[in-house]
Each structure stands twice: as C-alpha cells, then as structure tokens.
Amino acid sequence: MIGHIGFSYIGMIFLMMLFIPNIVWTRKKPQGYISENENKVLLLFERLGEVLTTVFALVFDDFNLYSWSNWTWWLIAAFF
C-alpha cells in the first residue's frame, strides 16, 4: 500500500519543525567546526534520507487530518 497522492500540510509543518533549527545552526556554527573528517558514505545516506523524507512527507496526503480518530492522538503527541 503506497498512499494517496496529494499535498500534506501536516508533513510541511513537521518539515518546518526540522528545518528551522538546522537553519539557525548553520548561521551560528561553533568555532573551529570542520566537516572534513566526516564519512562520505554516511553523508551520502544522510542526504538521500533527507531528500526522500522531504518528498514523501509532502507528496502523500495520508498525514492530513480528515476526521477525529485514535491516530489523531498520536499526531498530537508527535507535535510535542
């Protein structure tokens, strides 16, 4: 089961909750931080995961609220 295609506003909210701290961190990096010693394979997997998560969170509208159900409580808990 793959999901329903459509824009997910809940996915957009979750992505904003992830991206805003990262944007703040890039503007205020610690002094002396260098990324030269990072593993290139792990960096590739990280970037691939970021892209796929962004695409799937926005493209599938299964995360949107349609009616009140038990899954709504999980969504509320995830926000906190």
ChimeraX commands (.cxc) that place a marker at each C-alpha (Angstrom):
marker #1 position 0.00,0.00,0.00 radius 0.5
marker #1 position 1.69,3.18,-1.16 radius 0.5
marker #1 position -0.59,6.03,-0.03 radius 0.5
marker #1 position -2.67,8.74,-1.59 radius 0.5
marker #1 position -1.01,11.41,-3.74 radius 0.5
marker #1 position -1.65,14.99,-2.68 radius 0.5
marker #1 position -0.10,17.83,-0.66 radius 0.5
marker #1 position 0.35,17.14,3.06 radius 0.5
marker #1 position 0.15,20.25,5.22 radius 0.5
marker #1 position 0.96,18.16,8.30 radius 0.5
marker #1 position 4.12,16.95,6.54 radius 0.5
marker #1 position 5.00,20.57,5.80 radius 0.5
marker #1 position 4.60,21.51,9.47 radius 0.5
marker #1 position 6.84,18.63,10.57 radius 0.5
marker #1 position 9.48,19.55,7.99 radius 0.5
marker #1 position 9.46,23.16,9.17 radius 0.5
marker #1 position 9.97,21.88,12.73 radius 0.5
marker #1 position 13.06,20.06,11.44 radius 0.5
marker #1 position 14.45,22.70,9.09 radius 0.5
marker #1 position 14.22,25.82,11.28 radius 0.5
marker #1 position 16.70,24.56,13.94 radius 0.5
marker #1 position 19.07,23.42,11.17 radius 0.5
marker #1 position 18.95,26.84,9.52 radius 0.5
marker #1 position 19.67,28.52,12.86 radius 0.5
marker #1 position 22.59,26.11,13.45 radius 0.5
marker #1 position 24.16,26.87,10.04 radius 0.5
marker #1 position 24.12,30.57,10.83 radius 0.5
marker #1 position 25.72,30.06,14.27 radius 0.5
marker #1 position 28.18,27.19,13.83 radius 0.5
marker #1 position 30.58,26.51,16.69 radius 0.5
marker #1 position 34.04,27.99,16.25 radius 0.5
marker #1 position 36.54,25.54,14.87 radius 0.5
marker #1 position 33.91,23.22,13.37 radius 0.5
marker #1 position 35.13,21.45,10.23 radius 0.5
marker #1 position 33.39,18.72,8.28 radius 0.5
marker #1 position 36.49,17.27,6.61 radius 0.5
marker #1 position 36.62,14.10,8.73 radius 0.5
marker #1 position 33.03,13.02,8.11 radius 0.5
marker #1 position 32.47,9.64,6.48 radius 0.5
marker #1 position 31.44,10.19,2.83 radius 0.5
marker #1 position 29.23,7.09,2.65 radius 0.5
marker #1 position 27.29,8.10,5.77 radius 0.5
marker #1 position 26.99,11.63,4.40 radius 0.5
marker #1 position 25.52,10.22,1.16 radius 0.5
marker #1 position 22.97,8.15,3.12 radius 0.5
marker #1 position 22.08,11.18,5.23 radius 0.5
marker #1 position 21.45,13.37,2.18 radius 0.5
marker #1 position 19.46,10.63,0.46 radius 0.5
marker #1 position 17.31,10.18,3.57 radius 0.5
marker #1 position 16.70,13.92,3.80 radius 0.5
marker #1 position 15.54,14.14,0.19 radius 0.5
marker #1 position 13.31,11.06,0.36 radius 0.5
marker #1 position 11.76,12.12,3.67 radius 0.5
marker #1 position 11.01,15.58,2.29 radius 0.5
marker #1 position 9.43,14.21,-0.87 radius 0.5
marker #1 position 7.33,11.56,0.88 radius 0.5
marker #1 position 6.19,13.90,3.68 radius 0.5
marker #1 position 4.92,16.47,1.17 radius 0.5
marker #1 position 3.63,14.27,-1.66 radius 0.5
marker #1 position 1.44,11.81,0.27 radius 0.5
marker #1 position -1.56,13.38,1.98 radius 0.5
marker #1 position -2.20,10.44,4.30 radius 0.5
marker #1 position -0.80,12.53,7.18 radius 0.5
marker #1 position -3.54,15.17,6.87 radius 0.5
marker #1 position -6.42,15.27,9.34 radius 0.5
marker #1 position -9.73,14.24,7.82 radius 0.5
marker #1 position -11.71,13.23,10.89 radius 0.5
marker #1 position -11.05,12.76,14.59 radius 0.5
marker #1 position -9.71,9.27,15.29 radius 0.5
marker #1 position -7.34,7.45,17.60 radius 0.5
marker #1 position -4.47,8.28,15.23 radius 0.5
marker #1 position -5.08,11.96,15.89 radius 0.5
marker #1 position -3.79,11.46,19.44 radius 0.5
marker #1 position -0.53,10.05,18.02 radius 0.5
marker #1 position -0.20,13.10,15.80 radius 0.5
marker #1 position -0.76,15.44,18.75 radius 0.5
marker #1 position 1.82,13.52,20.79 radius 0.5
marker #1 position 4.30,13.76,17.91 radius 0.5
marker #1 position 3.98,17.54,17.86 radius 0.5
marker #1 position 5.04,17.66,21.50 radius 0.5
marker link #1:1,2 radius 0.2
marker link #1:2,3 radius 0.2
marker link #1:3,4 radius 0.2
marker link #1:4,5 radius 0.2
marker link #1:5,6 radius 0.2
marker link #1:6,7 radius 0.2
marker link #1:7,8 radius 0.2
marker link #1:8,9 radius 0.2
marker link #1:9,10 radius 0.2
marker link #1:10,11 radius 0.2
marker link #1:11,12 radius 0.2
marker link #1:12,13 radius 0.2
marker link #1:13,14 radius 0.2
marker link #1:14,15 radius 0.2
marker link #1:15,16 radius 0.2
marker link #1:16,17 radius 0.2
marker link #1:17,18 radius 0.2
marker link #1:18,19 radius 0.2
marker link #1:19,20 radius 0.2
marker link #1:20,21 radius 0.2
marker link #1:21,22 radius 0.2
marker link #1:22,23 radius 0.2
marker link #1:23,24 radius 0.2
marker link #1:24,25 radius 0.2
marker link #1:25,26 radius 0.2
marker link #1:26,27 radius 0.2
marker link #1:27,28 radius 0.2
marker link #1:28,29 radius 0.2
marker link #1:29,30 radius 0.2
marker link #1:30,31 radius 0.2
marker link #1:31,32 radius 0.2
marker link #1:32,33 radius 0.2
marker link #1:33,34 radius 0.2
marker link #1:34,35 radius 0.2
marker link #1:35,36 radius 0.2
marker link #1:36,37 radius 0.2
marker link #1:37,38 radius 0.2
marker link #1:38,39 radius 0.2
marker link #1:39,40 radius 0.2
marker link #1:40,41 radius 0.2
marker link #1:41,42 radius 0.2
marker link #1:42,43 radius 0.2
marker link #1:43,44 radius 0.2
marker link #1:44,45 radius 0.2
marker link #1:45,46 radius 0.2
marker link #1:46,47 radius 0.2
marker link #1:47,48 radius 0.2
marker link #1:48,49 radius 0.2
marker link #1:49,50 radius 0.2
marker link #1:50,51 radius 0.2
marker link #1:51,52 radius 0.2
marker link #1:52,53 radius 0.2
marker link #1:53,54 radius 0.2
marker link #1:54,55 radius 0.2
marker link #1:55,56 radius 0.2
marker link #1:56,57 radius 0.2
marker link #1:57,58 radius 0.2
marker link #1:58,59 radius 0.2
marker link #1:59,60 radius 0.2
marker link #1:60,61 radius 0.2
marker link #1:61,62 radius 0.2
marker link #1:62,63 radius 0.2
marker link #1:63,64 radius 0.2
marker link #1:64,65 radius 0.2
marker link #1:65,66 radius 0.2
marker link #1:66,67 radius 0.2
marker link #1:67,68 radius 0.2
marker link #1:68,69 radius 0.2
marker link #1:69,70 radius 0.2
marker link #1:70,71 radius 0.2
marker link #1:71,72 radius 0.2
marker link #1:72,73 radius 0.2
marker link #1:73,74 radius 0.2
marker link #1:74,75 radius 0.2
marker link #1:75,76 radius 0.2
marker link #1:76,77 radius 0.2
marker link #1:77,78 radius 0.2
marker link #1:78,79 radius 0.2
marker link #1:79,80 radius 0.2
view
